[in-house]
Amino acid sequence: MRNSRIKIIERQSGDVAVTLSFNPIHIKKLKEIRGHRWNPEEKCWIFHHSENVVKRLLDILKSETIWPDASLKQDVGQIFTRCVESRKNGSRKLHRLCKNVIFPCCGQERLD
């Protein structure tokens, strides 16, 4: 599977928007998130904003490179902090969620 750029942003309405190339596997999983909707004008998936939704999005899209918007810094930052802490404690579960996340607010930082 090719590694495409996926953007996750917080919209002015407070919802989370995800822009990605068509991938039937990802689309099927995105549709499992309660409250999802497709915005055909903006060509993005819309979700209610919560840390759990952001975590679920990272889990669904973990095989791809993800570019979360700086507006999601708090949610992604908390998940990122848990990734670092779990990695220090020997756990790899949360680390896999953050492996391909690029934080534009912090440069090209990744967990490897």
C-alpha positions in Angstrom: 0.0 0.0 0.0 1.4 3.4 -0.9 2.2 5.9 1.8 0.0 8.9 1.1 -0.2 12.2 3.0 -3.2 12.3 5.3 -4.3 15.6 7.0 -6.2 15.8 10.2 -7.4 19.3 11.1 -9.8 20.9 13.6 -12.4 23.0 11.7 -13.8 26.3 12.9 -17.0 24.5 13.9 -14.9 22.4 16.3 -15.3 19.2 14.3 -12.3 17.2 13.1 -11.8 16.9 9.3 -9.7 14.1 7.7 -8.5 14.4 4.1 -7.0 11.4 2.5 -6.7 9.5 -0.8 -9.3 6.9 -1.5 -8.6 3.7 0.2 -11.6 1.3 0.6 -10.1 -0.3 3.7 -9.6 3.0 5.5 -13.0 4.3 4.3 -14.8 1.3 5.8 -13.1 1.8 9.1 -13.7 5.5 9.2 -17.4 4.8 8.6 -17.4 2.8 11.9 -16.7 5.9 13.9 -20.0 7.2 15.3 -21.1 10.5 13.9 -19.0 10.4 10.8 -20.1 12.2 7.6 -18.6 12.8 4.2 -18.3 16.4 3.0 -18.4 16.2 -0.8 -17.6 19.9 -1.3 -14.5 19.9 0.8 -13.7 16.2 0.0 -13.1 15.2 3.6 -14.5 13.1 6.4 -16.0 15.0 9.3 -16.0 13.7 12.9 -17.0 15.1 16.3 -13.9 16.3 18.1 -12.8 14.3 21.1 -9.5 12.8 22.2 -11.0 9.3 21.7 -11.9 10.1 18.0 -8.4 11.4 17.4 -6.9 8.3 18.9 -9.2 6.1 16.8 -8.2 8.0 13.7 -4.5 7.5 14.5 -5.2 3.8 15.0 -7.1 3.4 11.7 -4.5 5.3 9.7 -1.4 4.1 11.5 0.1 2.5 8.4 0.1 5.9 6.7 2.0 9.2 7.3 -0.3 11.5 9.2 -0.1 15.3 9.4 -2.2 16.5 12.3 -2.9 20.3 12.3 -1.4 22.4 15.1 -5.0 23.0 16.3 -5.0 19.4 17.4 -1.7 19.8 19.3 -3.3 19.2 22.7 -5.1 15.9 21.7 -2.2 14.6 19.6 0.3 15.9 22.2 -1.4 13.9 25.0 -1.4 10.8 22.8 2.2 11.4 21.8 3.3 11.8 25.4 1.7 8.5 26.3 3.5 7.0 23.3 6.8 8.2 24.6 6.0 7.1 28.2 4.8 3.6 27.0 7.9 3.2 24.9 10.1 4.0 27.9 8.2 1.3 29.8 8.7 -1.3 27.1 5.2 -1.2 25.6 4.8 -0.9 21.9 1.0 -0.6 21.6 0.6 3.1 21.8 3.9 3.6 20.0 2.4 2.0 16.9 -0.3 4.7 16.9 2.2 7.5 16.7 4.9 5.9 14.6 4.0 7.7 11.3 2.7 11.0 12.8 4.5 14.1 11.7 4.0 17.0 14.0 4.2 20.2 11.9 4.3 22.3 15.0 7.4 20.5 16.1 9.1 19.9 12.8 9.5 16.4 11.3 9.5 14.6 14.7 8.6 11.0 14.6 8.9 8.1 17.0 11.1 5.4 15.5 
